[in-house]
Structure formats: structure tokens, C-alpha cells
Amino acid sequence: MGADRLTAGVTLRVFRCRANDPKSYCAVWYLVWHTWAMVTDSMIVVYPEGSVDLLQDPVEARKALETIDIRVTNRPITLLQHKVYNVWIAFAQSTANAAETRIFEFPLNEVMEVAGFDSHNTEYFINAARQLLDLRVEYNSLARQLAPPEPKPEGKGRRAARAPMKWAAAQLISFIEIDSSINRMRVEFPEVIRQEILRPDQYRSIDLHVQAQFTSRAGLALYEYVLRYAGEGASPWLPWETYSMLLSGSSEPHKSMRELSKMLKRAIEQVNAHHASHQIHVEFTKRGKAFHRMRVVIKLRHQGQLPFQSAESLPRPLTDTLHRLGLKDREIEVIAASHPLPYIEAQVAYVQRRFSDSTRERVKVPGAYLRSALQGNYAGHVAATQTPRIAEQPMAPIPVAKGQGAIASLPTMPAPPDVTRSGGADAIRAWYSAQDETHRAALARAFYESMAPQIRKMIERSGMESKGAVSAFHGWLKQNGHYTE
């Protein structure tokens, strides 16, 4: 486990835990060594094997759009495998001389830690990583779904000629080697997608700390699609069976809408809980009585919850910059009324940096790019506080019209029995009742406007006296920072 070394008259004891050493055993030896080092006033730094080759600690995976949009074609992919793949991308992008490296070497224990694997069952982790070699995927799969159908050629004779088809699949990785005795993991990416992984032109940054908080593969996949389509405000309309496969990581869709809804509900809750700047809901279309198509609607959290802000309130240098980027006065007014000043400044600074970056694909239309950045939060801006500024400038009471009259009962709503037993509902109800009438109306309207159509219909049908509506409102108050315990 350790080795004595004599250096410049000082004996050093270097400890390296083997994969099969109990952590408690290693921890005791490390504590003894660390105490001795402090007494002898020694300065010793020990790096995990392979980590010295990294330019920086990987904290995010810059994931190309093509690699976000993948569909597994032969077997399901698990949550752990999805996380490990993202960690590999982050480690590869942080490796010195990545462009010249064919097979990347990573410290096994570091990959396990960053992937959020806190179990002692190293064998299970290795098997999960090894099985990634067997996965075949279709990259950029939505492009094929959204492509217009090619016209069928006219056939000769009795049988018409079949329309040409184009389809391709590849592996997530083309080589893997794991040796736990020396704490080493070696991985090679397929050449067909290698450049998109190492130096993607169009990508979204996956925060590995945020990734670690997801407990379902559908939730993590949905989070990546939200990052992917935030600039458009919604994902494309597609058959619900397509989204079923994309989110579950399976090669076959759910058998029924009921099965999909269970997975989808949990995934939406996780995305709304962990996404710092956006919130989502899902919409469906029906063909007769059957559900047909589906999309994910993506909104910035601060939109619809801000006091009105005029273009004149923006600093003059910022307004001049927006003009130079190609925006007109009317569009600047809309931006000023839709986003807080720090958010606008962060997105403009990001676009300026991106426009000046000669190492990446040139931004051809800065104004259009800024519009996408504002909608998609390309700068990754997170407000200093998540509490909306409703209380700073009271809003008008909610008009009792068009099915919204049920919301007027919010100030006197009872707490549902199961929430009351948790010990928090009484405190929330007391806090809400203590707010002035205007503030209560503003909170109620903001809650109603942020809810999915299904919840709105439930409120209009059953009122805020219903157990589900009260539970949703309590959760919304806590999630958005209005009420803190």
C-alpha cells in the first residue's frame, strides 16, 4: 500500500490505495501520514494516476448537439451509463493535446466520483462502463425525424420502385480498457464523431454537478433536450412514441400513454427542480381520442414575473451595443420588458466574446445569435436570488374571468391532510395569509400562469380547494423561493 522514499535526507511515506482496499483502512493510514507531514513541516502533493495529464478539473461537458440528440437502436442505456459518457466527454475535452490523442486515459476513481457513483461495488461500475461498448446509437436522430419525406420515384411495370432510404448508426465508444489494479480507464471515441466531441462548433454545456442530482435517465435526457431547444422556446412536435424512446433510452417505446406519463411526470419534476434558469411543461395533440404528438415547452423562470422595465431604463452603453448588434428600437423595448438588466448584460457579454473567438465557427448574424442567447441563456446566468421581484412592485389583483375565478379562493385555501402531516403546510398557509392582498393576488396569478395546461384545467374545474391544487401551489412557493423554511 505504501513505499518509503529517501529524498534530500527526508523520508517520505507515499500511500496509494488499491481498488480492493477498504476505504476506512486507507483513511486511517492517510490520517497518520497527514499528521506526520504536518509535524515535519513537509509539503507533499499526491495526484491520482492520470490526473496530471488534465489541463483543468473537468466540471462540464461541452456536448455537441449531435451527441445530445441520440437514439439507442439495440439495447437500453442506463442513467449511470449516460452520466459516465458525459464524464468521459468532459475528461477528454480537458486533456492536454486532446486533438492528437487517440486513446484517452482517465483515473478510474476520478471518473467514478464525478459520475456520482458512491457505492463500494467497483465491479458493478466497471461492468456498466464496459457495456457502453455494445451500444449502437443514431446520432442527430431528430434531423431524420424532421426531414421532409423524399418524393417516391415513379415505378415501371406492376410494382412501383421503393423510395431511397438513408440511415446510419455508430457506437458511443469504439474501444475501452479498464484496469482497477492501476486505477486506469482507457477510452477511444469513434472517428466519425470524434471532432464533434473534442471541438464541437454547436454545443450545450452539461454541468456535471447538476447532472449528479438526477436520479432517472429520463430526467437527465430531458434536461439535455431543454438545454438543446431553450433558444427555440420548445422542442419539435413529434409522435409521443419518439419522445418515449429518446427519454427512456430504450429502443422500443412505452406500450401505452399511461406508462409514459409516469416516467414523464418524474422527469419534468426533476428538470424544474434542478434547472437554474428555465422551467418546462409538456403539451400533447390528439387524433380523435388517442394522443398523437408531443413537445416540451421551455420558458425562462423570470419571464412573466417581472415589473415592467422600459428601454430608457437600460444604460446607454448597453443600448448602443444592442444597436450595433443589429437590433431595432422596438425589439430593444421588448427585450428590456422581458428580462432583468443583469441577465441582458450577461448575454450581450457572452455574444461579444463568442463573436470575437476566432477559434470557433464565425457568428454570421450577431443579432439573431443574441436573440437565441437571450431565450436559451447561453451565458448560463443565474440570478443572485431566485426570488422573483413581485413584492417590490405589487401587481394588480387577478381578474375573475375566463375560468380563473377559482384562483380567488387561494387566500383561504385549506391544507390537504397528507401535506399537513408533513409539518410544513400549516407554516406555508400562515405565511401566505399574512401577505397583503395585492401580493397574494400576484403570487396566485404567477402560479397559475406558470402551470401546465393540465393543472390549469384542474384548477378551473375543481378550484384551489382540491388537494392536488394546494399541493402544487405549496411546492411552487417553495421551489421558486417565495417561501423558505
Disulfide bonds with the S-S distance in Angstrom:
Cys17-Cys26 2.28
